[in-house]
Amino acid sequence: MRSLAKRTVITAVLSVTTLFSTGMGLHSSAAWGQAATPPPAASSSCPVAAHMPSAPELKDIARTATDRGFLWQVTSNDHSSWLYGTIHAAKLNWAFPGPLIRAALRQSDSIAVELSLSDPATLQVLRDKEDPARLQHLVETHRKARLDEIAAQQCLPPHAFDALATGMEAAALVSLSGRKDGIYPDYAIDSVIQGYARSVHKPIVPLETATAQRQLLIGTTAAEEDALIDDALHDLSSDTGRKELLAIATMWANSDLNKLEHYREWCDCLKTTQEKAHTKAMLDDRNIEMAKKIIQMHTSGHKLFVAVGALHMSGPNGLPALLRKEGFKVTQIVPAPSATASQL
């Protein structure tokens, strides 16, 4: 079970853009009520609520922002695009891009993301309720009640997840567990990048469909959803998920490319046939389709800034490797190559 639980954390934080990590700039909760941002903490056991910084705070955070995450410049056909590995839950002072990432954003003409979370149709798919028969099963097996109990322990509003499928609730709670460490889906890097794109009127191009991402979170069968929920319940009840979320977020914030590249060696998520199939579907299969769309748009003349979960950049089947195989010149920007060498 331990390896399955870790899979749930990584899926929620590094691989799949979801409803609880919506594209609303620095304050995501407006897209789906107040579930992502609880009321002010009523006791010391409740996490501090995420908040929209004041204008002076925003200016100060932007002024002192440093480059975090993972950035590559990819060049072909006499022009460049960029690949940026993001994280879907972050600390407030991580949310603004540093100078190298800002430069790449300015030079791009389109922003490519997993999902455009300002698209009403996308949000509607992610908000679709559970099939009534499935929900009845999840109620009868007490999975729904156990998740709701954890939501209450996290000081989330009553009925916060009633409008979502139960598998979505499970993944949301894993992501939201990091709030005790100051890590919030409200400050998701993807959301900030999409907010930037809207503010400067750059097109946002989705690389995936909401239906495909929803299936990754709730499964395609009843048995898959049960397993995913059970993984999350183990993660949440043991508090190991929160600790792993912090470790993963720290890896991203420190731009630890060596750790990212060796993900499959430390993830403890490839022990069974089921885990291997899930990882292939979560990463390899999606990367191939993303790469096709990126190549198509780049070849047509676009200068893309591709911002997707950092795991899509990892290893021989990551986006940098796939584009290199297709003849692109791939140049590592963040971390600087010398910084990576010092970690080895």
ROMAR-268109 format. One line per field, with one value per residue (C-alpha): x, y, z; residue number from 1. Coordinates in nm, 2 decimals. Layout:
ROMAR-268109
east: X	...
north: Y	...
up: Z	...
n: NUM	...
//
This chain:
ROMAR-268109
east: 0.00	0.29	0.39	0.03	-0.01	0.30	0.16	-0.15	0.06	0.28	-0.02	-0.20	0.10	0.33	0.14	-0.22	-0.38	-0.71	-1.01	-0.86	-0.56	-0.77	-0.64	-0.74	-0.40	-0.32	-0.66	-0.81	-1.11	-1.34	-1.36	-1.53	-1.67	-1.46	-1.34	-0.98	-0.96	-1.12	-1.25	-1.00	-0.87	-1.09	-0.83	-0.45	-0.51	-0.65	-0.42	-0.40	-0.62	-0.47	-0.52	-0.49	-0.19	-0.23	-0.08	0.23	0.28	0.25	0.50	0.75	0.71	0.75	1.06	1.24	1.12	1.38	1.37	1.23	1.13	1.27	1.31	1.45	1.47	1.39	1.50	1.41	1.31	1.51	1.30	1.26	0.99	1.03	0.94	0.86	0.81	0.56	0.40	0.03	0.05	0.31	0.41	0.31	0.67	0.73	0.44	0.60	0.85	1.21	1.39	1.49	1.13	0.99	1.21	1.09	0.73	0.79	0.95	0.67	0.35	0.13	0.11	0.06	-0.08	-0.24	-0.58	-0.72	-0.89	-1.07	-1.26	-1.62	-1.65	-1.34	-1.46	-1.79	-1.63	-1.41	-1.72	-1.94	-2.09	-2.04	-2.26	-2.55	-2.48	-2.11	-2.18	-2.41	-2.14	-1.89	-2.14	-2.21	-1.84	-1.78	-1.52	-1.72	-1.77	-1.40	-1.30	-1.56	-1.42	-1.07	-1.21	-1.35	-1.02	-0.86	-1.11	-1.27	-1.63	-1.91	-2.02	-1.73	-1.69	-2.06	-2.05	-1.74	-1.68	-1.54	-1.21	-1.17	-1.23	-0.96	-0.70	-0.80	-0.76	-0.41	-0.31	-0.48	-0.30	0.01	-0.15	-0.01	0.33	0.23	0.18	-0.15	-0.32	-0.43	-0.07	-0.03	0.24	0.01	-0.25	-0.01	0.12	-0.23	-0.32	-0.02	-0.13	-0.47	-0.33	-0.12	-0.37	-0.16	-0.35	-0.38	-0.35	-0.47	-0.26	-0.51	-0.88	-1.06	-1.21	-0.87	-0.75	-1.06	-1.02	-0.66	-0.80	-1.11	-1.02	-1.21	-1.37	-1.53	-1.24	-0.99	-1.17	-1.20	-0.82	-0.73	-0.95	-0.81	-0.46	-0.55	-0.71	-0.40	-0.19	-0.41	-0.47	-0.10	0.01	0.29	0.12	0.17	0.54	0.60	0.42	0.66	0.96	0.83	0.76	1.10	1.26	1.07	1.15	1.52	1.52	1.67	1.69	1.90	1.61	1.35	1.55	1.57	1.20	1.14	1.42	1.28	0.90	0.84	0.56	0.66	0.64	0.32	0.17	-0.11	0.14	0.35	0.04	-0.08	0.26	0.27	-0.07	0.00	0.33	0.46	0.14	0.05	0.40	0.39	0.06	0.18	0.50	0.31	0.10	0.40	0.59	0.30	0.25	0.62	0.66	0.37	0.57	0.45	0.69	0.54	0.58	0.48	0.39	0.30	0.36	0.73	0.71	0.64	1.00	1.16	1.37	1.41	1.04	1.01	0.93	1.29	1.41	1.13	1.19	1.56	1.48	1.28	1.58	1.52	1.82	1.74	1.91	1.88	1.81	1.68	1.86	2.18	2.38	2.66	2.41	2.29	2.65	2.71	2.43	2.58
north: 0.00	0.24	0.27	0.32	0.61	0.78	0.75	0.95	1.23	1.27	1.25	1.52	1.76	1.71	1.55	1.64	1.99	1.96	2.16	2.23	2.39	2.62	2.89	3.19	3.36	3.37	3.29	2.98	2.92	3.15	2.89	2.63	2.80	2.81	2.45	2.54	2.82	2.76	3.03	3.19	2.92	2.88	2.71	2.65	2.31	2.46	2.57	2.94	3.03	3.12	3.49	3.73	3.94	4.32	4.53	4.62	4.25	4.14	4.40	4.29	3.92	3.99	4.21	3.94	3.64	3.38	3.12	2.79	2.47	2.34	2.53	2.43	2.62	2.41	2.53	2.41	2.58	2.88	2.98	2.87	2.75	2.67	2.38	2.47	2.20	2.33	2.22	2.23	2.34	2.60	2.85	3.21	3.34	3.07	3.18	3.45	3.36	3.47	3.67	3.38	3.24	3.59	3.64	3.32	3.42	3.75	3.59	3.34	3.41	3.14	2.95	2.58	2.40	2.07	2.23	2.58	2.63	2.95	2.75	2.69	2.36	2.22	2.32	2.16	1.83	1.84	1.94	1.65	1.47	1.10	0.85	0.79	0.41	0.47	0.73	0.48	0.22	0.47	0.57	0.21	0.12	0.43	0.57	0.89	0.93	0.88	1.14	1.39	1.33	1.41	1.73	1.83	1.77	1.99	2.26	2.27	2.39	2.13	1.99	2.15	1.85	1.76	1.88	1.67	1.30	1.13	1.04	1.41	1.48	1.23	1.39	1.74	1.65	1.51	1.84	2.05	1.86	2.07	2.38	2.31	2.36	2.68	2.49	2.57	2.48	2.85	2.94	2.67	2.77	2.67	2.90	3.19	3.13	3.12	3.44	3.60	3.48	3.63	3.96	4.01	3.86	3.56	3.26	2.97	2.63	2.31	2.01	1.76	1.72	1.75	1.41	1.24	1.41	1.33	0.97	0.97	1.10	0.88	0.59	0.44	0.16	0.13	-0.09	0.17	0.45	0.24	0.18	0.54	0.65	0.38	0.50	0.86	0.75	0.57	0.87	1.11	0.91	0.83	1.19	1.04	1.21	1.55	1.48	1.35	1.65	1.88	1.68	1.69	2.07	2.13	1.94	2.17	2.49	2.40	2.30	1.96	1.82	1.53	1.41	1.48	1.28	0.98	0.99	0.62	0.51	0.67	0.70	0.35	0.33	0.06	-0.25	-0.41	-0.45	-0.21	0.06	0.03	0.06	0.37	0.53	0.46	0.61	0.91	1.00	0.81	0.79	1.15	1.28	1.13	1.31	1.64	1.62	1.57	1.89	2.09	1.99	2.07	2.41	2.50	2.38	2.61	2.90	2.95	3.03	2.83	2.85	2.51	2.49	2.14	1.93	1.87	1.49	1.54	1.66	1.35	1.08	0.93	0.97	1.32	1.61	1.74	1.40	1.34	1.67	1.61	1.28	1.48	1.70	1.99	2.15	2.13	2.38	2.36	2.71	2.64	2.51	2.64	2.34	2.42	2.40	2.06	1.93	2.03	1.81	1.49
up: 0.00	0.07	-0.29	-0.40	-0.15	-0.28	-0.63	-0.52	-0.38	-0.69	-0.93	-0.74	-0.71	-1.01	-1.29	-1.32	-1.33	-1.15	-1.04	-0.70	-0.88	-1.10	-1.34	-1.14	-1.10	-0.73	-0.59	-0.73	-0.50	-0.70	-0.97	-0.75	-0.44	-0.12	-0.10	-0.19	0.06	0.40	0.63	0.87	1.11	1.41	1.62	1.62	1.47	1.15	0.87	0.79	0.50	0.17	0.09	-0.20	-0.12	-0.11	-0.40	-0.19	-0.10	-0.46	-0.57	-0.31	-0.39	-0.77	-0.70	-0.51	-0.71	-0.80	-1.07	-0.95	-1.11	-1.44	-1.77	-2.11	-2.44	-2.74	-3.08	-3.43	-3.76	-3.66	-3.36	-3.00	-2.76	-2.39	-2.16	-1.80	-1.54	-1.28	-0.95	-0.88	-0.52	-0.39	-0.14	-0.20	-0.23	-0.50	-0.72	-0.92	-1.19	-1.16	-1.43	-1.66	-1.66	-1.71	-2.01	-2.17	-2.11	-2.28	-2.58	-2.63	-2.83	-2.69	-2.35	-2.37	-2.06	-1.97	-1.94	-1.98	-1.65	-1.75	-2.01	-1.88	-2.07	-1.91	-1.56	-1.62	-1.70	-1.39	-1.19	-1.31	-1.02	-0.94	-1.11	-0.86	-0.85	-0.79	-0.52	-0.34	-0.34	-0.20	0.07	0.16	0.18	0.40	0.17	0.12	0.50	0.57	0.32	0.46	0.81	0.68	0.51	0.85	1.02	0.76	0.86	0.52	0.49	0.53	0.20	0.02	-0.21	-0.26	-0.62	-0.71	-0.78	-0.48	-0.65	-0.72	-0.35	-0.25	-0.48	-0.36	0.00	-0.07	-0.24	0.04	0.31	0.24	0.37	0.72	0.56	0.37	0.04	-0.13	-0.46	-0.46	-0.55	-0.82	-1.06	-1.35	-1.23	-1.21	-1.56	-1.70	-1.51	-1.67	-2.02	-1.97	-1.84	-2.15	-2.39	-2.50	-2.62	-2.38	-2.57	-2.39	-2.46	-2.31	-2.25	-1.92	-1.97	-1.99	-1.68	-1.49	-1.57	-1.43	-1.10	-1.07	-1.29	-1.58	-1.37	-1.03	-0.91	-1.02	-0.84	-0.52	-0.54	-0.59	-0.30	-0.08	-0.17	-0.07	0.25	0.35	0.26	0.45	0.76	0.81	0.74	0.52	0.22	0.37	0.44	0.09	-0.06	0.13	0.00	-0.36	-0.33	-0.19	-0.48	-0.72	-0.53	-0.52	-0.89	-0.80	-1.15	-1.04	-0.81	-1.08	-1.34	-1.11	-1.02	-1.11	-0.88	-0.57	-0.63	-0.50	-0.75	-0.99	-0.79	-0.93	-1.28	-1.18	-1.06	-1.38	-1.60	-1.40	-1.43	-1.81	-1.85	-1.62	-1.79	-2.09	-2.29	-2.21	-2.30	-2.64	-2.72	-2.57	-2.77	-3.09	-3.03	-2.92	-3.23	-3.46	-3.31	-3.30	-3.66	-3.77	-3.64	-3.28	-3.00	-2.72	-2.35	-2.23	-1.86	-1.74	-1.43	-1.37	-1.40	-1.77	-1.80	-1.63	-1.78	-2.13	-2.20	-2.07	-2.30	-2.33	-2.43	-2.67	-2.85	-2.86	-3.04	-3.29	-3.38	-3.15	-2.98	-2.61	-2.38	-2.00	-1.85	-1.50	-1.31	-1.47	-1.60	-1.35	-1.07	-1.18	-1.20	-0.84	-0.73	-0.89
n: 1	2	3	4	5	6	7	8	9	10	11	12	13	14	15	16	17	18	19	20	21	22	23	24	25	26	27	28	29	30	31	32	33	34	35	36	37	38	39	40	41	42	43	44	45	46	47	48	49	50	51	52	53	54	55	56	57	58	59	60	61	62	63	64	65	66	67	68	69	70	71	72	73	74	75	76	77	78	79	80	81	82	83	84	85	86	87	88	89	90	91	92	93	94	95	96	97	98	99	100	101	102	103	104	105	106	107	108	109	110	111	112	113	114	115	116	117	118	119	120	121	122	123	124	125	126	127	128	129	130	131	132	133	134	135	136	137	138	139	140	141	142	143	144	145	146	147	148	149	150	151	152	153	154	155	156	157	158	159	160	161	162	163	164	165	166	167	168	169	170	171	172	173	174	175	176	177	178	179	180	181	182	183	184	185	186	187	188	189	190	191	192	193	194	195	196	197	198	199	200	201	202	203	204	205	206	207	208	209	210	211	212	213	214	215	216	217	218	219	220	221	222	223	224	225	226	227	228	229	230	231	232	233	234	235	236	237	238	239	240	241	242	243	244	245	246	247	248	249	250	251	252	253	254	255	256	257	258	259	260	261	262	263	264	265	266	267	268	269	270	271	272	273	274	275	276	277	278	279	280	281	282	283	284	285	286	287	288	289	290	291	292	293	294	295	296	297	298	299	300	301	302	303	304	305	306	307	308	309	310	311	312	313	314	315	316	317	318	319	320	321	322	323	324	325	326	327	328	329	330	331	332	333	334	335	336	337	338	339	340	341	342	343	344
//
